[in-house]
Amino acid sequence: MITRLLTALVCLLALLPAAALRALELQGPLVQGGVVVGRVAPGTPVTLDGRRVRVSGEGVFVIGFDRDSPATHTLVAGPDKRALAIKPRTYDIQKVTGIAQRIMEPTKADLERIAREQALIDRARATDDARADFAAGFRWPITGRISGVYGSQRYYNGVPSRPHYGVDVAAPVGATVRAPAPGLVTLAEPDLFYSGGTVIIDHGHRLSSSFLHLSKVLVKVGQRVEAGDVIAQVGATGRATGPHLDWRMAWKDARVDPQLLAGPMPPAQAPDHATGGAK
């Protein structure tokens, strides 16, 4: 009797799709600023530190760790419970001079404007749906010299400020910025106080990219973009001292490092001045 039951169980397991038997898989660096893509059997509930993590119908999910993430997190996927050890990082100190005095000391009217604009940004980054566009991987939105790195403590005109949460790529005004991965445009503003021309693309599961200091915005809110699609042109708008692209990413409220997703910078190419729409 027992032999027949074991034989029947083996046959049943053989008929199950491979995805249904999949153990928890994690891909990505367990480091401050890191983004990790996970895979589980479809339907498996996942939590990080007791908070639910969205899982796609195919069993794909994403988690991210902030610049100052604690040393350990607890990930639970069905019966699998893991303690994730997050490697700490050492960050640069960067001094930026030449910022306009109005930017450094905003007026009451400026502060009211900043608050309104922050509300727009918060709503754009709150998008949370089932798309798993992030699973397609990421590419650099532009090539060039990296002039600022994620996590660096910044001093503007000698005054300490919040850390820099993006990666800066030096490029001339008008150079083309392309989508680093598929997604949905959730913000397209030509002139915000601090970030100037700004675009936010949601890649699903609350993982988003922001592109700052743009001279021209070439997409609209609600527009679907694919990796390589033209979305904007480089500028020096907002709190900037020269033309460059500031690319930032966030998973929920955790600011993560785009450079860890895009990998090494490819060789710089001649600046592209496309006007939008084509890859």
C-alpha positions as CSV (number, residue, x, y, z in Angstrom):
1,M,0.0,0.0,0.0
2,I,2.8,2.4,1.0
3,T,4.7,1.6,-2.2
4,R,1.7,2.4,-4.3
5,L,1.2,5.7,-2.5
6,L,4.8,6.7,-3.0
7,T,4.6,5.7,-6.7
8,A,1.5,7.8,-7.2
9,L,3.1,10.8,-5.4
10,V,6.2,10.6,-7.7
11,C,4.0,10.5,-10.7
12,L,2.0,13.5,-9.5
13,L,5.1,15.5,-8.9
14,A,6.4,14.6,-12.4
15,L,3.2,16.1,-13.8
16,L,3.6,19.4,-12.0
17,P,5.1,22.3,-14.0
18,A,8.6,23.2,-13.1
19,A,7.5,26.7,-11.9
20,A,5.3,25.0,-9.3
21,L,8.3,23.3,-7.8
22,R,10.6,26.3,-7.9
23,A,12.5,27.2,-4.7
24,L,13.2,30.8,-3.7
25,E,15.8,32.3,-6.1
26,L,17.4,35.7,-5.6
27,Q,19.5,37.6,-8.2
28,G,21.2,40.8,-7.4
29,P,23.7,42.3,-4.8
30,L,22.8,42.2,-1.1
31,V,24.3,45.5,-0.5
32,Q,23.2,49.0,0.6
33,G,21.6,50.6,-2.5
34,G,21.1,47.2,-4.1
35,V,18.1,45.8,-6.0
36,V,17.3,42.1,-6.0
37,V,14.9,40.3,-8.3
38,G,13.4,37.1,-6.8
39,R,11.5,34.2,-8.2
40,V,9.2,31.8,-6.4
41,A,6.5,29.3,-7.4
42,P,3.4,31.3,-8.6
43,G,1.0,32.0,-5.8
44,T,3.7,32.0,-3.1
45,P,3.3,34.8,-0.6
46,V,6.4,36.9,0.0
47,T,7.2,39.4,2.8
48,L,10.2,41.5,3.7
49,D,10.5,42.4,7.3
50,G,6.9,41.5,7.8
51,R,5.6,43.7,4.9
52,R,3.9,42.1,1.9
53,V,5.9,42.1,-1.3
54,R,4.0,42.1,-4.6
55,V,4.6,38.9,-6.7
56,S,3.7,38.6,-10.4
57,G,1.6,35.8,-11.8
58,E,4.8,34.2,-12.9
59,G,6.3,34.3,-9.4
60,V,8.6,37.3,-10.0
61,F,9.2,40.0,-7.4
62,V,11.6,42.8,-6.6
63,I,13.1,44.2,-3.4
64,G,15.5,47.0,-2.7
65,F,17.7,48.3,0.0
66,D,18.3,52.0,0.9
67,R,21.6,53.8,1.1
68,D,21.7,53.4,4.9
69,S,19.9,50.0,5.0
70,P,20.3,48.0,8.3
71,A,22.7,45.1,8.3
72,T,20.0,42.4,8.2
73,H,16.5,41.9,6.8
74,T,14.1,39.0,7.0
75,L,12.6,37.6,3.7
76,V,9.8,35.0,3.9
77,A,8.6,33.2,0.8
78,G,6.0,30.6,1.7
79,P,7.8,28.1,4.1
80,D,11.2,29.5,3.2
81,K,12.6,32.1,5.7
82,R,15.9,33.7,5.1
83,A,18.0,36.3,7.0
84,L,19.5,38.6,4.4
85,A,22.9,40.1,5.3
86,I,23.3,43.5,3.7
87,K,26.8,44.6,3.0
88,P,27.6,48.2,4.0
89,R,29.2,50.7,1.7
90,T,31.6,53.6,2.1
91,Y,30.4,56.8,0.3
92,D,32.3,59.7,-1.2
93,I,32.1,63.3,-0.1
94,Q,31.4,65.7,-3.0
95,K,31.5,69.5,-3.0
96,V,29.4,71.4,-5.5
97,T,29.8,75.1,-5.9
98,G,28.1,77.7,-8.2
99,I,24.5,77.0,-7.1
100,A,22.3,80.0,-7.5
101,Q,21.5,81.8,-4.2
102,R,17.7,81.5,-4.9
103,I,18.0,77.7,-5.0
104,M,20.0,77.7,-1.8
105,E,17.7,80.0,0.1
106,P,14.1,79.6,-1.4
107,T,11.5,82.2,-0.6
108,K,8.2,81.5,1.1
109,A,6.6,81.3,-2.4
110,D,9.3,78.9,-3.5
111,L,8.7,76.7,-0.5
112,E,5.0,76.5,-1.3
113,R,5.9,75.6,-4.9
114,I,8.4,72.9,-3.7
115,A,5.7,71.3,-1.5
116,R,3.3,71.2,-4.4
117,E,5.9,69.6,-6.6
118,Q,6.9,67.1,-4.0
119,A,3.3,66.0,-3.8
120,L,3.3,65.3,-7.6
121,I,6.5,63.3,-7.2
122,D,5.2,61.3,-4.3
123,R,2.0,60.4,-6.3
124,A,4.1,59.4,-9.3
125,R,6.3,57.1,-7.2
126,A,3.3,55.6,-5.4
127,T,2.2,53.7,-8.5
128,D,2.0,50.0,-7.7
129,D,0.7,47.5,-10.2
130,A,1.3,44.0,-11.5
131,R,3.7,44.9,-14.4
132,A,7.1,43.3,-13.9
133,D,8.9,45.4,-16.5
134,F,12.0,45.4,-14.2
135,A,12.5,41.7,-15.0
136,A,13.7,42.7,-18.5
137,G,16.9,44.2,-17.1
138,F,18.4,47.7,-17.3
139,R,20.7,49.6,-19.6
140,W,22.3,53.1,-19.4
141,P,19.9,55.9,-20.5
142,I,22.9,57.7,-21.9
143,T,26.6,57.1,-22.2
144,G,29.4,59.4,-21.0
145,R,31.6,60.3,-18.1
146,I,30.2,59.6,-14.7
147,S,30.5,62.9,-12.8
148,G,28.6,62.0,-9.6
149,V,27.9,58.7,-7.8
150,Y,25.1,57.3,-5.7
151,G,25.3,57.8,-2.0
152,S,27.8,60.6,-1.9
153,Q,27.4,63.2,0.9
154,R,27.1,66.5,-0.9
155,Y,28.0,70.0,0.1
156,Y,26.3,72.8,-1.9
157,N,28.2,76.1,-1.8
158,G,29.9,74.7,1.4
159,V,26.6,73.8,3.1
160,P,26.0,70.1,3.9
161,S,22.9,68.7,2.3
162,R,21.1,65.4,1.8
163,P,23.1,62.6,0.2
164,H,23.0,62.3,-3.6
165,Y,20.7,59.5,-4.5
166,G,21.5,59.2,-8.2
167,V,24.3,58.7,-10.7
168,D,25.3,61.8,-12.8
169,V,26.4,61.4,-16.4
170,A,28.0,64.4,-18.0
171,A,26.6,65.2,-21.5
172,P,25.9,68.3,-23.6
173,V,22.6,70.1,-23.6
174,G,20.2,68.4,-26.0
175,A,21.8,64.9,-25.9
176,T,19.2,62.2,-26.0
177,V,18.0,60.3,-22.9
178,R,16.5,56.9,-23.5
179,A,14.4,54.6,-21.3
180,P,16.7,52.2,-19.4
181,A,14.0,49.6,-19.2
182,P,10.3,49.2,-20.1
183,G,7.8,51.0,-18.1
184,L,5.0,53.6,-17.8
185,V,5.5,57.3,-17.5
186,T,4.0,58.6,-14.3
187,L,5.5,62.1,-14.3
188,A,6.6,64.4,-17.1
189,E,7.3,68.0,-15.9
190,P,9.3,70.6,-17.8
191,D,10.4,72.8,-14.8
192,L,10.4,71.7,-11.2
193,F,12.2,73.9,-8.7
194,Y,15.0,71.6,-7.7
195,S,15.1,69.0,-10.5
196,G,14.1,71.2,-13.5
197,G,12.8,69.1,-16.4
198,T,11.8,65.8,-14.8
199,V,10.5,62.4,-16.0
200,I,9.6,59.4,-13.8
201,I,9.1,56.0,-15.3
202,D,7.5,53.2,-13.2
203,H,8.9,49.7,-14.0
204,G,6.3,47.8,-11.9
205,H,6.0,46.7,-8.3
206,R,6.9,50.3,-7.2
207,L,10.4,50.3,-8.8
208,S,10.9,53.6,-10.6
209,S,13.5,55.6,-12.4
210,S,13.7,59.4,-12.3
211,F,15.5,61.6,-14.8
212,L,16.4,65.1,-13.6
213,H,17.7,68.5,-15.0
214,L,16.3,67.9,-18.5
215,S,16.2,70.6,-21.1
216,K,13.3,69.0,-22.9
217,V,10.7,66.4,-21.9
218,L,9.6,64.2,-24.9
219,V,7.0,61.9,-23.2
220,K,3.6,62.2,-21.6
221,V,2.1,60.8,-18.4
222,G,0.5,57.5,-19.1
223,Q,2.7,56.7,-22.1
224,R,4.2,53.2,-22.3
225,V,7.9,53.1,-23.2
226,E,10.2,50.3,-24.1
227,A,13.9,50.1,-23.4
228,G,15.8,52.4,-25.7
229,D,12.8,54.7,-26.5
230,V,13.7,58.4,-26.5
231,I,12.2,60.1,-23.5
232,A,14.0,63.5,-23.0
233,Q,17.1,65.6,-23.7
234,V,19.9,66.5,-21.3
235,G,19.9,69.9,-19.7
236,A,21.1,72.0,-16.8
237,T,17.8,73.0,-15.3
238,G,16.9,73.2,-11.6
239,R,19.7,72.8,-9.1
240,A,22.5,72.1,-11.5
241,T,25.8,73.9,-12.3
242,G,26.3,72.3,-15.8
243,P,24.6,70.0,-18.3
244,H,24.3,66.4,-17.1
245,L,21.7,63.6,-16.6
246,D,20.9,62.8,-13.0
247,W,19.4,59.2,-13.0
248,R,17.8,58.1,-9.8
249,M,15.9,55.0,-8.8
250,A,13.6,54.0,-5.9
251,W,11.9,50.9,-4.7
252,K,9.0,52.1,-2.6
253,D,10.7,54.5,-0.1
254,A,14.2,53.0,-0.5
255,R,16.5,55.0,-2.7
256,V,18.6,52.5,-4.7
257,D,21.7,52.7,-6.9
258,P,21.0,52.7,-10.7
259,Q,24.6,51.8,-11.4
260,L,24.2,48.4,-9.8
261,L,21.4,47.6,-12.2
262,A,23.0,49.0,-15.4
263,G,26.4,47.6,-14.9
264,P,29.7,49.1,-16.3
265,M,29.3,52.2,-18.4
266,P,29.7,51.2,-22.1
267,P,32.1,53.2,-24.3
268,A,30.7,56.7,-25.0
269,Q,29.2,57.4,-28.3
270,A,28.7,60.6,-30.3
271,P,25.9,62.6,-28.7
272,D,22.5,61.7,-30.1
273,H,20.0,64.6,-30.6
274,A,16.9,62.7,-31.6
275,T,13.6,64.4,-31.1
276,G,11.6,61.5,-29.7
277,G,9.5,58.5,-30.6
278,A,12.0,56.1,-32.1
279,K,14.6,53.8,-30.7
